[in-house]
Amino acid sequence: KEFNPDVIVGFQILSAYLAMRAAKKNNIPFIYYWTDAYHTQIPFKVYQPIGEYIEKLILKNADRVIAINDKLKDFVVERGSDPERTQVEKAGVDFERFNPEINGSGIRERYGIEKDDFVLEDGKNLRGGRARPRRGLSHLTRLWVPLDAALYNILRLV
């Protein structure tokens, strides 16, 4: 079975650059998703201009650029992203749409999650990378330490 994605989404710098090249080569739309000024995260400042140069290449060649806030949108447009192909998709919880009273039993049944299982959502926060304070790892470690062996049987990472 051949892998044939409808779209490729890139994050960060190097992986996004490689993903963009693969997308272009295979005529697949490429989305560059921005959550931060990535080149500023390069630990050796001497390499940050190289990272910024690659970011600009990706921004100019992306079919769509998504930023998580208006300030970041302005930032990427200043660096070459086409304003017509750049949009904001706010990060976080939309409290107008989120309703904790909704019955999630159908979703739990579909994914085999028992009623009393603890679900720790992993959409963005529990991935490899630099352990920065804003990633919330301190909260996670405080959660893991007090758990006893019985609780590990019902804890699931989704």
Beta strands, then each sheet from edge to edge (+ up, - down):
strand 1: 8-10
strand 2: 30-34
strand 3: 64-67
strand 4: 86-88
strand 5: 118-120
strand 6: 155-157
sheet 1: 1+ 2+ 3+ 4+
sheet 2: 5+ 6+
end
